[in-house]
Amino acid sequence: RTEQPHNLVEGDTIFIDYEENIETTNKTFVVRQFRGIEQIVIDQTGSGYNDEIPPTIIIDGDGESAELEAVVDSVGSIKNVNILNSGNGYTENPRVILSHPQVFKKADYFVTKIDNQEYVKVNDCFVNESKESFICGKTLDDGGNTVAFVAKLSAGGVKEWQKTLELNSGLQYAEFQKVYVNGNNVWVVGVNKPNISILNAYNLDITVA
């Protein structure tokens, strides 16, 4: 700073005349370099990515303005990441978080017809991680009695198996209302009516199978 105006501009060279004093003129400076993202190291290429649904990238670090683009190869892996903007202000390596493979994002649509005696009612549905569906409800038998059923549908909507529960007493009525799946275990809960009509209102039974 000068007390009087000057005509110095950026890039000019100036010489300062001073008497050297080691104690007062020697300074220690701590220098820190603020950098952007210059290189991406991929430890695991992954699989299941698709160009049709570009994977998203989140940069978790102390800098700002960086922008990255994942390159999906022909087999659905990510081996390269383009640095569109290196950003600035990163003091340490940031975490680069990619979205899950698109195989888990895609939606499959199918129509399945469950037909029996012109009457089927589905009360509950459960879809597992493999996109297999489990449904439960009620239908009719040849005699017109209400029968509880549970069935499994593949990820493509094909019925793989079906189980039924039928009562041979009372009003001959059984119905599954909820289904719960834990691994290979399938649980259903519902109601049945094992009594004659006059007692039905007072004694509805709960079924767990």
N, C-alpha and C positions, 0 to 999 in steps of 0.2 A: 504494500500500500504506500502511496505517496501523498504528501500533503498538497502538492501542486498537480494540476492536470498533466498528463503525459500523452505521447503519441505512440506508445508501444502497442503492438498487435501480437496475436498469437503466432509463435514461431520465431520471434525476434530473439537475438542472443544478447544478454547483458552481462556485464562484469561488475562484481561487488568488491569494493576495497574495504578490508576490515583487518583488525589486528587479531591474530589467532589466539584463542584461549581454549585449551583442550577441555577444561571443565565445563565451560558454558556452551561451546559450539558443537561438540560431539553428541549426537543423539542416537538413540536406538529406536528403530521403527519396526513394528509388526505388520507384515504384509500378508494380506489374504486375497486370493484370486477368486473372483466370482465367474463361474463358468456355466455354460449351457450343457445340454446332453450331446455328447460328441460320438458316442459309440454304444450300441446295444449288444449285450452278450446273452444269447439264448441257450439255456441249459437243457431245456426239454421242448421239443418241437410240437408235441401234442398231435391230436388227430381229430377228425370230425368237423373241421372248419369248412366254410363254404363262402365263395365269393358273392353269392346271391344275397347273403345276409352278412355283411362285413362285420368282423369282430370289433368290439369297442375296446379302447385302451384308456386306462386311468393311470395318471402319473402321480404317485404319492411321494412328494418331496417338498423341500423348503423353497424351491425356485418358482418360476412362473413363466407363462407364455410358451412352454414347449408343446410341440404337436408331433405325434407319431402316427404311422400308418402300417398296419400289419400286412404282410404279403403272404397270401395263401397259395400253396403250390398245388400241383395236379392231384396229389393224394390226400389233400385236406390237412396238411401240416403247415406250421409257421416256422420257417427257417430264417427269414429276413424281416427286418422292420425298417421302413423308410423314416428318416428324420426330416419331417417337413419344416419344423422350426425348432432349433436347438434350445431356445429360451435363454434365461439368464437367472443369476442369483442362486444357483445350486452350490451349496458348500459341501455336500456329500452325495454319494450315489443314491438316486431316488429309486423307489420300487416302481416297476412297470407292471400293472395288473391287467391281464387280458380277460375278456369275458369267456364264459364257458363255451365249449364247442357247440356249433349250431345244431348238431344232431339232437341236442336236448331242447332246442328252441323251436324247432319246426313243429307245426301242428298237422296231425293226420286226421282226416275226416272220413267217416264211413257210416253207412246206414245198414243196420242189421235188423232183420225181421224175426222176432220170436213169436211163433204162431202155434197155438194149440187150442182146439175146440172153440175157435173164434173168440177166445177171451184170455188175455194175459195182461196183468197189471204189474208193472215194475215199481217197487216202493223205494229202493235204495241202490246206489251204484258206488263202487270203489275202484279207483284206477291206481295201479302200483307204479314203481319207477320204470318198469319195462313197458309201460303203456298197455298192460293187459287189464281188462275190465272184469269186475265181478258184480253181478246183479242178483237181486232177490225180489220176491214178490209172491204173487198167487196166480193160479190158473184153475182150470176145471178138468175133471176126469170124464170118462165116458158116461158116467151116471149123473153128471151135473154137480158132483160134490167139489167143494173148494179145496185145492191142494197147494201146499207151500212148495216153492221151488227156489233153487240157487243155481246159477250158471256162470261159467267162465268164458269170456270172449278174448280172442287173440288181439294183438295190436292192430291187425287188419280187419277186425270185426267178425272173424269166423268163430262160431260156437265150438269150443273144444270139449266141454262136458256140461252135463246138467244133472242135478240131483233133486228128488222130490220127497216130500213128507206128507203122508196121508193118514187121516184118522179113520178107524173102522167102528167108532162108537159115537153116541150122542148125535150132534148135528153134522158130524163128519166134515168139520171145517178146520183148516190149518192155513196159516199165513205167515210168511217171513216179512219183517218190516225194516230191519237194519242188518247190514253186513259189515264185518270187520275182518281185515286180512293182515296177518303178521307173518311174513315169509311164506312158508308153505301151509300155514294154518289158516283155515277159513272158518270164521264163526258167524252164525246167523241167530237172530233173536226175533221172536214173533209171538203170535197168540194161537190158541186152539180152543175149540168148543166141544168138550167131551160129554156134555150133559144134554138131557132132553130139553125141549124148548122152554118148559115151565121153570127150569132151574138155570137157564143160560144167563139171565140177567144178573144172577148173584154169584156165579162161579166161572169166571173167564180165566183160563190157565195161560201161563207164560211158557213159551218154548225156547230153549237154547240148544243149538246143535252145532 
